[in-house]
């Protein structure tokens, strides 16, 4: 009973008090008006009908749903329940009075009372909507609350609306509500729900009606509240939402909601992320297997301040390592991740942060000798394709020489596992960066083939990482926020994408299950057109592509492919325990030939002999071709429809 009373709420109590006052006033007004015609009913004769009329009127108003609606969103038909409740309540009151006393009240009195009470009940709701509700229509900071459409009328929607309602009751001292949203309508594909309401907000239609009600209801914002929606269905609905040009936010998966520590559900409504539109489920990993591999070991991460390296350090720290060693040449990024981990773990994590270059063999040898890492994650690399085309020596020295130094030292110091992070740009490379990473893969395989020492060597290969330093998404966001055109190199360019956590978990699981010499490849789903990502991101900002935000095609950059690949023609795939992780079959390396060419390449790079070094790189990586040759072949043989245009 207490729970039902508490759910009744301040709004309903206010309406009940107002309705009771209106019914009482209507009786007094009717008596006052009739007094001018010489007709007056004595107060003692009005008392019982007045009390019973008021009570019955309230009961019938409640029965007809006059207190279950959110009147800020009322339609003309919603006032019918007020008319029925008032008329029937007062009529039944007079009928009961006639049955009990045998006397009838003046018919004119009854007509005036019915008219005044019915008009008053309806009129108060109009005033309630335009005056009282408008005073609560601003958020705590005084800004107008966006009129909000909620997609999904299930459990998540109910929880969200309940919190909005509770938030609306906690009015701050300035009389403004704490809720940042104004829920106007709900969309749900269950047609049985259409016409019903959730916490007083009407389910108006299905997802096919989203565009219709965006205009009809003057919606400012969409909240996607189907957190457990299947991936393809989510993608379909979000595509419809993005086409409306309205900002879209979403709720996290119900199981991931945080309800302790003062967090509210409203706080967890966040902007749509681009990975929600990529068209595949997140890759799941075996955390128990990773924990067993990391726990109690000394783990070193080269490039530990970068996008992938810093996430590796974060994930490693969760699995109770004996010690974590961050190695990076860029002191600012190394400092940032160091301070983040100190704040998170304090003295619980044995953390060492070292500024060093993987190019410096003797410095790296000092680190291996002193700290004796058991697992090495090699993430240090130059990765920006156009920059490395201009400065190829830096790609060769940092990527190839740095990998050779770190990998051979790992072998010499009997590191248990060495994990090298590669890229899809290493497959049939058309640029120095990609060719240098393919050479790194070959170095790791070369050392694995020697079977010297106890080190197990493994390579992980994946595509573009959403949100990493230098990736397209942060660039697009900056361009949109600064009011500049979004730049895409080519209308047909497509890429494979994954999230940083997926990439890092792939690296860690690969390390856990590796036996030595493998190249682990992630099934990344369908490739996505970059221009489609740009269009969707623009819509997520509530703007219209090509209208509010221009998209400019700037032409392919030096060394850039129209599409990337994950496997070379010579490589096949072998399944692993994770259905989305595969092992690419390694191409056998002639160790003597490879060692000789690597020596020539290294010496040329250290002498900054660019012509000789690039020529030697072509010799080492036979699949290294010009981007023009590759792109012409792709354009001719593979139509752009191969990309997922619905992303």
ZIUR-V398392 format. One record per residue. N is the residue number from 0. RES is the residue in one letter. SS is DSSP state (H for helix, E for strand, - for the rest). Layout:
BEGIN
<<N RES SS> <N RES SS>>
END
This chain:
BEGIN
<<0 X -> <1 X H> <2 X H> <3 X H> <4 X H> <5 X H> <6 X H> <7 X H> <8 X H> <9 X H> <10 X H> <11 X H> <12 X H> <13 X H> <14 X H> <15 X H> <16 X H> <17 X H> <18 X H> <19 X H> <20 X H> <21 X H> <22 X H> <23 X H> <24 X H> <25 X H> <26 X H> <27 X H> <28 X H> <29 X H> <30 X H> <31 X H> <32 X H> <33 X H> <34 X H> <35 X -> <36 X -> <37 X -> <38 X -> <39 X -> <40 X -> <41 X -> <42 X H> <43 X H> <44 X H> <45 X H> <46 X H> <47 X H> <48 X H> <49 X H> <50 X H> <51 X H> <52 X H> <53 X H> <54 X H> <55 X H> <56 X H> <57 X H> <58 X H> <59 X H> <60 X H> <61 X H> <62 X H> <63 X -> <64 X -> <65 X -> <66 X -> <67 X -> <68 X -> <69 X -> <70 X H> <71 X H> <72 X H> <73 X -> <74 X -> <75 X H> <76 X H> <77 X H> <78 X H> <79 X H> <80 X H> <81 X H> <82 X H> <83 X H> <84 X H> <85 X H> <86 X H> <87 X H> <88 X H> <89 X H> <90 X H> <91 X H> <92 X H> <93 X H> <94 X H> <95 X H> <96 X H> <97 X H> <98 X H> <99 X H> <100 X H> <101 X -> <102 X -> <103 X -> <104 X -> <105 X -> <106 X H> <107 X H> <108 X H> <109 X H> <110 X H> <111 X H> <112 X H> <113 X H> <114 X H> <115 X H> <116 X H> <117 X H> <118 X H> <119 X H> <120 X H> <121 X H> <122 X H> <123 X H> <124 X H> <125 X H> <126 X H> <127 X H> <128 X H> <129 X H> <130 X H> <131 X H> <132 X H> <133 X H> <134 X H> <135 X -> <136 X -> <137 X E> <138 X -> <139 X -> <140 X -> <141 X -> <142 X -> <143 X E> <144 X -> <145 X E> <146 X E> <147 X E> <148 X E> <149 X E> <150 X E> <151 X -> <152 X -> <153 X -> <154 X H> <155 X H> <156 X H> <157 X H> <158 X H> <159 X H> <160 X H> <161 X H> <162 X H> <163 X H> <164 X H> <165 X H> <166 X H> <167 X H> <168 X H> <169 X -> <170 X -> <171 X -> <172 X -> <173 X -> <174 X -> <175 X -> <176 X -> <177 X -> <178 X -> <179 X -> <180 X E> <181 X E> <182 X E> <183 X E> <184 X E> <185 X E> <186 X E> <187 X -> <188 X -> <189 X -> <190 X -> <191 X -> <192 X -> <193 X -> <194 X -> <195 X -> <196 X E> <197 X E> <198 X -> <199 X -> <200 X E> <201 X E> <202 X E> <203 X E> <204 X E> <205 X -> <206 X H> <207 X H> <208 X H> <209 X H> <210 X H> <211 X H> <212 X H> <213 X H> <214 X H> <215 X H> <216 X -> <217 X -> <218 X -> <219 X -> <220 X E> <221 X E> <222 X E> <223 X E> <224 X -> <225 X -> <226 X -> <227 X -> <228 X -> <229 X -> <230 X H> <231 X H> <232 X H> <233 X H> <234 X H> <235 X H> <236 X H> <237 X H> <238 X H> <239 X H> <240 X H> <241 X H> <242 X H> <243 X -> <244 X -> <245 X -> <246 X E> <247 X E> <248 X E> <249 X E> <250 X -> <251 X -> <252 X -> <253 X H> <254 X H> <255 X H> <256 X -> <257 X -> <258 X -> <259 X -> <260 X -> <261 X -> <262 X -> <263 X -> <264 X -> <265 X H> <266 X H> <267 X H> <268 X -> <269 X E> <270 X E> <271 X -> <272 X -> <273 X H> <274 X H> <275 X H> <276 X H> <277 X -> <278 X -> <279 X -> <280 X -> <281 X -> <282 X -> <283 X -> <284 X -> <285 X -> <286 X H> <287 X H> <288 X H> <289 X H> <290 X H> <291 X H> <292 X H> <293 X H> <294 X -> <295 X -> <296 X -> <297 X E> <298 X E> <299 X E> <300 X E> <301 X E> <302 X -> <303 X -> <304 X -> <305 X -> <306 X H> <307 X H> <308 X H> <309 X H> <310 X H> <311 X H> <312 X H> <313 X H> <314 X H> <315 X H> <316 X H> <317 X -> <318 X -> <319 X -> <320 X -> <321 X -> <322 X E> <323 X E> <324 X E> <325 X E> <326 X E> <327 X E> <328 X -> <329 X -> <330 X H> <331 X H> <332 X H> <333 X H> <334 X H> <335 X H> <336 X H> <337 X H> <338 X H> <339 X H> <340 X H> <341 X H> <342 X H> <343 X H> <344 X H> <345 X H> <346 X H> <347 X H> <348 X -> <349 X -> <350 X E> <351 X E> <352 X E> <353 X E> <354 X E> <355 X -> <356 X -> <357 X -> <358 X -> <359 X -> <360 X H> <361 X H> <362 X H> <363 X H> <364 X H> <365 X H> <366 X H> <367 X H> <368 X H> <369 X H> <370 X H> <371 X -> <372 X -> <373 X -> <374 X E> <375 X E> <376 X E> <377 X E> <378 X -> <379 X -> <380 X -> <381 X -> <382 X -> <383 X -> <384 X H> <385 X H> <386 X H> <387 X H> <388 X H> <389 X H> <390 X -> <391 X H> <392 X H> <393 X H> <394 X H> <395 X H> <396 X H> <397 X H> <398 X H> <399 X H> <400 X H> <401 X H> <402 X H> <403 X H> <404 X H> <405 X H> <406 X H> <407 X H> <408 X H> <409 X H> <410 X H> <411 X H> <412 X -> <413 X -> <414 X -> <415 X -> <416 X E> <417 X E> <418 X E> <419 X E> <420 X E> <421 X E> <422 X E> <423 X H> <424 X H> <425 X H> <426 X -> <427 X -> <428 X -> <429 X -> <430 X -> <431 X H> <432 X H> <433 X H> <434 X H> <435 X H> <436 X H> <437 X H> <438 X H> <439 X H> <440 X H> <441 X H> <442 X H> <443 X H> <444 X H> <445 X H> <446 X H> <447 X H> <448 X H> <449 X H> <450 X -> <451 X -> <452 X -> <453 X -> <454 X -> <455 X E> <456 X E> <457 X E> <458 X E> <459 X E> <460 X E> <461 X E> <462 X -> <463 X E> <464 X E> <465 X E> <466 X -> <467 X -> <468 X -> <469 X -> <470 X -> <471 X H> <472 X H> <473 X H> <474 X H> <475 X H> <476 X H> <477 X H> <478 X H> <479 X H> <480 X H> <481 X -> <482 X -> <483 X -> <484 X -> <485 X E> <486 X E> <487 X E> <488 X -> <489 X -> <490 X -> <491 X -> <492 X -> <493 X E> <494 X E> <495 X -> <496 X E> <497 X E> <498 X E> <499 X H> <500 X H> <501 X H> <502 X H> <503 X H> <504 X H> <505 X H> <506 X H> <507 X H> <508 X H> <509 X H> <510 X H> <511 X H> <512 X H> <513 X -> <514 X -> <515 X -> <516 X -> <517 X E> <518 X E> <519 X E> <520 X E> <521 X E> <522 X -> <523 X -> <524 X -> <525 X -> <526 X -> <527 X E> <528 X E> <529 X H> <530 X H> <531 X H> <532 X H> <533 X H> <534 X H> <535 X H> <536 X H> <537 X H> <538 X H> <539 X H> <540 X -> <541 X -> <542 X -> <543 X -> <544 X E> <545 X -> <546 X -> <547 X -> <548 X E> <549 X -> <550 X E> <551 X E> <552 X E> <553 X -> <554 X -> <555 X -> <556 X -> <557 X -> <558 X -> <559 X -> <560 X -> <561 X -> <562 X -> <563 X -> <564 X -> <565 X -> <566 X -> <567 X -> <568 X -> <569 X -> <570 X -> <571 X -> <572 X E> <573 X E> <574 X E> <575 X -> <576 X -> <577 X -> <578 X -> <579 X -> <580 X E> <581 X E> <582 X E> <583 X E> <584 X -> <585 X -> <586 X -> <587 X -> <588 X -> <589 X -> <590 X H> <591 X H> <592 X H> <593 X H> <594 X H> <595 X H> <596 X H> <597 X H> <598 X H> <599 X H> <600 X H> <601 X H> <602 X H> <603 X H> <604 X H> <605 X H> <606 X -> <607 X -> <608 X -> <609 X H> <610 X H> <611 X H> <612 X H> <613 X H> <614 X H> <615 X H> <616 X H> <617 X H> <618 X H> <619 X H> <620 X -> <621 X -> <622 X -> <623 X -> <624 X -> <625 X -> <626 X H> <627 X H> <628 X H> <629 X H> <630 X H> <631 X H> <632 X H> <633 X H> <634 X H> <635 X H> <636 X H> <637 X -> <638 X -> <639 X H> <640 X H> <641 X H> <642 X -> <643 X E> <644 X -> <645 X -> <646 X ->>
END
